[in-house]
Each structure stands twice: as structure tokens, then as C-alpha cells.
Amino acid sequence: MDLATRARSQGAEERASALRSRSGDRGRGARRGPRGPPPRAPAGGGSPPAVRPQGVAVVAGGGGQQGGRQQQQPPRHGHQGVANALSQLFQNADLTYGLQRGDVMGLGDEAFPLELIQAIFPVMVRATLKNIQGLSALEAAIYHIIHLDRDHDVCKAMRITAKFYVDEANRIRREHAQEIRDQQPVEDLEKLGVPHPHLWLALVGGVVQQGERVGAANHLALKQYLDNIKADGTITNDSLCMQIRHCRISYTHDRKLMKIHLEAQGSGVQTQLLDSLKQLGGKLTKGTPPRTHQERLMQLFLDNAETI
């Protein structure tokens, strides 16, 4: 172990020990209250002295209960829900800079000390980075990802459809806001359905419009597929979801290309569509994509987190 690693490990242990001490004292005090025997009654009889509950301040003025008045202070914002969520991250102390699950849970509803916030932030960044990398690997394994020029007619058709879907969904939500708040079914929203079948039809339609540039066999298969959907009046958004598992479009890092994410094996024309996109200049990518700028910034922060 080199000197830098040893110093970092020692500092993490000291910080975690101090946090456990502080969080334990605060958490026990907040939950159990002050220790000691219960108040005794006065020697001459009568009721024992009243104990003022937490969060209630007695304002001076007059004598006795009639002259004085009690003012309820606003309750402190509790952190127990936040603590419960954050504690799920603390499963392995080796990944949390020496901090353990009990360090967060012991705080109860007390305010987080600055030291704990400084220790939690790298943990949250690490968890976020891990999730992003896991999603990228998962998408690369189950989806076909095609890079295509953003100004291509196929990409334009998908972008126009995506904008139409968002505008239509927002319009329906505005017009039926009360029904949505009352958790009542909205027929127009159910007919609109999820976005990826709309994008799938825009993708296939944009490719068909390219004519035989995509190859005569591919063009014929895709055109017949669209004609069958138009002729079948029973096709709905839900039924297309059984064929089209995923279809969306997003920008790449250089903003000149767009990525088409696709999984439509159930449609029966996915092979022809992928080959058509290749004919139009699309590039089918395989494997985990390179790290994004956001991932690089997160990793840079974690590499230098011991200086916080």
C-alpha cells in the first residue's frame, strides 16, 4: 500500500468514526429524549411539574396558565425518508469511503452535519455512474443501435413524430387535468398510448419513402408491412407494443448524428429495416458505447474525492 492510499484510508476511517459518534448521539437524543427519573410530586401535594414537550415554546406574559400562552413552533423538516433512501447505498463500506449504513440511519430526524454530506455526495455520484454504465451495457446487449445523419429524411420523420406525440400528450393532460387528478381513465390518453409504436411507424414510413434506394426486396417487404397495417382496422397501439419492444431516437455526442434504438423482432421486418438503414448510410454499432462526457466528469470527481 503506497503512502497516498494509506493516508486516504486512514482519513476515511477517522471521518467515519467521528460521524458514527455524532450521528449516534444525535439519533438517540432525538428518539429517546432526555434520560432520568420521572418528575416527582411536590411535598405538599398537588400535581407534578409539567414537562414541556418538544416543539412547544412557552411565551412569557402574565402568571399561570391563563396569563401565559403556548405557541406551536413549525415542525422541523424530517430527514428520515432521505436517510432510508440513502441507507440503501451503504451496503459495502469499502465503496463508501469508510461510511457505513448505521451512520445515516443513526441520525433519525436530525439535520445532516456537513461531514456527512461531504461523505454522502461521492457515494451518490458513484451509484449514479454505476447505473449509467449499467444501462449503457444493457442497451448495447438488447437493442440494435444505428447511427444516422441527423438531417436525413428518416431522422426528420422520427423527430417530427416525437414532437407531435409530446404536444398531443400535453394537450390531453391539460384538457383532462381534473380526471387525471381524480385517477379517472382518460380515453384520449389511452388511445394515444406509449410513444415507441408511433416512432416505429414513422421509421418504417420514412424508409419506404426512400424507394428502391434501400433495395427492391427491402422496399417491397416494408411497403407490404405498412399496407397490411393500414388495411387492418384492429391494429392499435397496444397490439403494436407486442411486436415493437423498443423504438426511440436520440442525439449522439457530436450532435451531427442521431442514434436509433430498435428492438422489433416481432414485426417480421426488422432484418429488412436494418439492412435498409445500412443502404441509406446508417452504421450499426455493437458493444458498449464509449463513455459520455457526463460519465468522464463523474469519474474525475470520484478520482479526486479524497480532497473534499
C-alpha positions as CSV (number, residue, x, y, z in Angstrom):
1,M,0.0,0.0,0.0
2,D,1.5,3.4,-1.0
3,L,1.5,6.5,1.2
4,A,-1.4,8.2,-0.6
5,T,-3.6,5.1,-0.3
6,R,-2.7,4.6,3.3
7,A,-3.4,8.3,4.1
8,R,-6.7,8.2,2.3
9,S,-7.8,5.0,4.1
10,Q,-6.8,6.4,7.5
11,G,-8.7,9.6,6.8
12,A,-11.8,7.8,5.8
13,E,-11.7,5.7,9.0
14,E,-11.3,8.7,11.2
15,R,-14.1,10.6,9.4
16,A,-16.4,7.6,9.6
17,S,-15.7,7.1,13.3
18,A,-16.4,10.8,14.0
19,L,-19.6,10.6,12.0
20,R,-20.8,7.5,13.9
21,S,-20.2,9.2,17.2
22,R,-22.1,12.3,16.2
23,S,-24.9,10.5,14.5
24,G,-25.3,8.0,17.3
25,D,-25.5,10.8,20.0
26,R,-28.0,12.9,18.0
27,G,-30.1,10.0,16.9
28,R,-30.5,8.6,20.4
29,G,-31.3,12.0,21.8
30,A,-33.9,12.7,19.2
31,R,-35.7,9.4,19.6
32,R,-35.5,8.7,23.3
33,G,-35.4,12.1,24.8
34,P,-33.5,13.1,28.0
35,R,-32.9,10.3,30.5
36,G,-33.6,10.5,34.2
37,P,-36.3,9.6,36.7
38,P,-39.8,10.9,36.2
39,P,-40.8,14.2,37.9
40,R,-41.9,13.8,41.5
41,A,-44.9,15.5,43.0
42,P,-44.3,18.4,45.5
43,A,-44.2,17.5,49.2
44,G,-47.3,19.5,49.9
45,G,-49.4,17.5,47.4
46,G,-50.7,18.7,44.0
47,S,-49.7,17.7,40.5
48,P,-46.1,17.2,39.5
49,P,-44.5,20.0,37.4
50,A,-45.4,19.9,33.7
51,V,-42.8,18.8,31.2
52,R,-42.8,21.0,28.1
53,P,-42.9,18.8,25.0
54,Q,-40.5,19.2,22.2
55,G,-41.5,21.8,19.6
56,V,-43.6,23.9,22.0
57,A,-42.3,27.2,23.3
58,V,-43.9,29.0,26.3
59,V,-44.1,32.7,25.8
60,A,-43.8,34.8,28.9
61,G,-46.6,37.1,29.9
62,G,-48.9,37.1,32.9
63,G,-49.0,34.4,35.6
64,G,-50.2,30.8,35.5
65,Q,-51.7,29.1,32.5
66,Q,-54.3,31.9,31.9
67,G,-51.7,34.6,31.6
68,G,-49.2,32.6,29.6
69,R,-49.9,31.1,26.2
70,Q,-48.3,28.4,24.2
71,Q,-47.1,28.8,20.6
72,Q,-46.6,25.8,18.5
73,Q,-43.4,26.1,16.5
74,P,-43.4,24.7,12.9
75,P,-42.0,21.2,12.9
76,R,-38.5,20.6,11.6
77,H,-38.4,19.0,8.2
78,G,-37.6,15.4,8.9
79,H,-34.8,13.6,7.2
80,Q,-35.9,10.0,8.0
81,G,-37.2,9.4,4.4
82,V,-34.0,10.7,3.0
83,A,-32.0,8.6,5.4
84,N,-33.9,5.5,4.5
85,A,-33.2,6.1,0.8
86,L,-29.6,6.9,1.2
87,S,-29.0,4.0,3.6
88,Q,-29.7,1.6,0.7
89,L,-26.4,2.8,-0.8
90,F,-24.4,1.8,2.2
91,Q,-24.2,-2.0,1.6
92,N,-20.4,-2.2,1.3
93,A,-18.2,0.1,3.5
94,D,-15.3,-0.4,1.0
95,L,-17.3,1.6,-1.6
96,T,-18.4,4.4,0.7
97,Y,-15.2,5.9,1.9
98,G,-15.4,4.2,5.3
99,L,-19.0,5.2,5.9
100,Q,-21.5,2.5,7.0
101,R,-25.2,2.1,6.9
102,G,-25.7,2.9,10.5
103,D,-24.0,6.3,10.1
104,V,-27.0,7.5,8.1
105,M,-29.8,5.7,10.0
106,G,-28.5,6.9,13.4
107,L,-29.3,10.5,12.6
108,G,-33.0,10.0,12.8
109,D,-34.7,13.3,12.0
110,E,-31.7,15.5,12.9
111,A,-30.1,17.8,10.4
112,F,-27.3,16.3,8.4
113,P,-23.9,17.5,9.5
114,L,-21.5,18.9,6.9
115,E,-19.1,16.0,7.2
116,L,-21.9,13.5,6.4
117,I,-23.0,15.5,3.4
118,Q,-19.4,15.5,2.1
119,A,-19.2,11.8,2.6
120,I,-22.6,11.0,1.0
121,F,-22.1,13.1,-2.2
122,P,-19.3,10.8,-3.6
123,V,-21.5,7.8,-2.8
124,M,-24.4,9.2,-4.7
125,V,-22.1,10.1,-7.7
126,R,-20.7,6.6,-7.6
127,A,-24.1,5.0,-7.6
128,T,-25.3,7.3,-10.4
129,L,-22.2,6.5,-12.5
130,K,-22.7,2.7,-11.9
131,N,-26.4,3.0,-13.0
132,I,-25.5,4.9,-16.2
133,Q,-22.8,2.4,-17.1
134,G,-25.1,-0.5,-16.4
135,L,-27.9,1.0,-18.6
136,S,-25.5,1.6,-21.4
137,A,-24.2,-2.0,-21.3
138,L,-27.8,-3.3,-21.1
139,E,-29.0,-1.2,-24.1
140,A,-26.0,-2.4,-26.2
141,A,-26.9,-6.0,-25.3
142,I,-30.6,-6.0,-26.1
143,Y,-31.2,-3.2,-28.6
144,H,-29.9,-2.6,-32.2
145,I,-28.4,0.9,-32.3
146,I,-27.9,2.6,-35.6
147,H,-26.1,5.9,-36.2
148,L,-27.6,8.1,-39.0
149,D,-27.2,11.7,-40.2
150,R,-29.5,13.9,-38.1
151,D,-30.6,15.8,-41.3
152,H,-31.6,12.6,-43.1
153,D,-35.3,12.4,-44.0
154,V,-35.8,9.3,-41.9
155,C,-34.5,11.1,-38.8
156,K,-36.6,14.1,-39.6
157,A,-39.7,12.0,-39.8
158,M,-39.0,10.4,-36.4
159,R,-38.2,13.8,-34.8
160,I,-41.5,15.3,-36.2
161,T,-43.4,12.4,-34.9
162,A,-41.8,12.6,-31.4
163,K,-42.7,16.3,-31.2
164,F,-46.2,15.6,-32.3
165,Y,-46.6,12.9,-29.6
166,V,-45.3,15.2,-26.8
167,D,-47.6,18.1,-27.9
168,E,-50.6,15.8,-28.1
169,A,-49.9,14.2,-24.8
170,N,-49.5,17.6,-23.1
171,R,-52.8,18.8,-24.7
172,I,-54.7,15.8,-23.5
173,R,-53.3,16.2,-20.0
174,R,-54.3,19.9,-19.9
175,E,-57.8,19.3,-21.1
176,H,-58.4,16.3,-18.7
177,A,-56.4,17.6,-15.7
178,Q,-59.2,17.0,-13.3
179,E,-59.9,13.4,-14.4
180,I,-56.2,12.7,-14.1
181,R,-56.0,14.1,-10.6
182,D,-59.0,12.0,-9.7
183,Q,-57.3,9.0,-11.2
184,Q,-60.1,8.5,-13.7
185,P,-59.4,6.8,-17.1
186,V,-58.9,9.2,-20.0
187,E,-60.0,7.7,-23.3
188,D,-57.9,10.0,-25.5
189,L,-54.8,9.3,-23.5
190,E,-55.3,5.6,-23.7
191,K,-55.8,5.8,-27.4
192,L,-52.6,7.8,-27.8
193,G,-50.7,5.0,-25.9
194,V,-46.9,4.9,-25.5
195,P,-44.6,6.7,-27.9
196,H,-42.4,3.9,-29.4
197,P,-45.1,2.4,-31.7
198,H,-45.6,5.9,-33.2
199,L,-41.9,6.2,-33.8
200,W,-41.7,2.8,-35.3
201,L,-44.3,3.6,-37.9
202,A,-42.5,6.9,-38.7
203,L,-39.3,5.0,-39.1
204,V,-40.8,2.4,-41.4
205,G,-42.7,5.1,-43.4
206,G,-39.5,7.2,-43.7
207,V,-37.6,4.2,-45.1
208,V,-40.4,3.3,-47.5
209,Q,-40.4,6.8,-48.9
210,Q,-36.7,6.3,-50.0
211,G,-38.0,4.0,-52.7
212,E,-35.6,1.4,-54.2
213,R,-32.6,3.1,-52.8
214,V,-32.9,0.6,-49.9
215,G,-33.1,-2.3,-52.3
216,A,-36.0,-3.7,-54.2
217,A,-36.7,-6.6,-51.9
218,N,-36.4,-4.5,-48.7
219,H,-38.7,-1.8,-50.1
220,L,-41.3,-4.4,-51.2
221,A,-41.3,-6.1,-47.8
222,L,-41.6,-2.8,-45.8
223,K,-44.3,-1.4,-48.1
224,Q,-46.4,-4.6,-47.7
225,Y,-46.0,-4.4,-44.0
226,L,-47.4,-0.8,-43.9
227,D,-50.2,-1.6,-46.3
228,N,-51.3,-4.5,-44.1
229,I,-51.4,-2.3,-41.0
230,K,-53.4,0.3,-42.8
231,A,-55.9,-2.3,-44.1
232,D,-56.3,-4.0,-40.7
233,G,-58.6,-1.8,-38.6
234,T,-57.9,-3.8,-35.5
235,I,-54.3,-2.7,-35.1
236,T,-53.9,-0.5,-32.0
237,N,-51.1,1.0,-30.0
238,D,-51.3,-1.9,-27.5
239,S,-51.2,-4.6,-30.3
240,L,-48.1,-2.9,-31.8
241,C,-46.4,-3.0,-28.4
242,M,-46.4,-6.8,-28.7
243,Q,-44.4,-6.5,-31.9
244,I,-42.3,-3.5,-31.2
245,R,-40.4,-3.8,-27.9
246,H,-38.5,-0.6,-28.2
247,C,-38.0,2.3,-30.7
248,R,-36.7,5.7,-30.0
249,I,-34.2,8.3,-31.3
250,S,-31.6,10.4,-29.5
251,Y,-28.6,12.6,-30.2
252,T,-25.0,11.4,-30.2
253,H,-22.2,13.3,-28.5
254,D,-21.2,15.3,-31.7
255,R,-24.9,16.3,-32.4
256,K,-24.4,15.7,-36.1
257,L,-25.5,12.1,-35.9
258,M,-28.6,10.6,-34.2
259,K,-29.0,7.1,-32.7
260,I,-32.0,4.9,-33.5
261,H,-32.6,2.4,-30.7
262,L,-34.6,-0.5,-32.0
263,E,-35.9,-3.9,-31.0
264,A,-38.7,-5.1,-33.3
265,Q,-38.1,-8.7,-33.9
266,G,-41.9,-9.4,-33.6
267,S,-42.7,-7.3,-36.5
268,G,-41.2,-9.7,-39.0
269,V,-39.4,-7.0,-41.0
270,Q,-36.7,-5.9,-38.6
271,T,-34.0,-7.6,-40.7
272,Q,-35.1,-5.8,-43.8
273,L,-35.3,-2.5,-42.0
274,L,-31.8,-2.8,-40.6
275,D,-30.4,-3.6,-44.0
276,S,-32.3,-0.7,-45.5
277,L,-30.8,1.7,-42.9
278,K,-27.3,0.4,-43.9
279,Q,-28.1,1.2,-47.5
280,L,-29.0,4.7,-46.5
281,G,-25.7,5.3,-44.8
282,G,-26.5,4.1,-41.3
283,K,-23.9,2.5,-39.2
284,L,-24.9,-0.4,-36.9
285,T,-22.9,-0.3,-33.7
286,K,-22.1,-3.2,-31.5
287,G,-20.7,-3.4,-28.0
288,T,-20.7,-1.0,-25.0
289,P,-20.5,2.6,-26.3
290,P,-17.7,4.9,-25.2
291,R,-18.1,6.9,-22.0
292,T,-20.0,10.1,-22.3
293,H,-18.8,13.5,-21.2
294,Q,-21.0,13.2,-18.1
295,E,-19.5,9.8,-17.2
296,R,-16.0,11.2,-17.5
297,L,-16.8,14.1,-15.3
298,M,-18.2,11.8,-12.6
299,Q,-15.2,9.5,-12.8
300,L,-12.9,12.5,-12.5
301,F,-14.7,13.7,-9.4
302,L,-14.5,10.3,-7.8
303,D,-10.8,10.0,-8.5
304,N,-10.3,13.2,-6.6
305,A,-13.0,12.8,-4.0
306,E,-10.4,12.4,-1.1
307,T,-9.6,16.1,-1.4
308,I,-13.1,17.2,-0.5
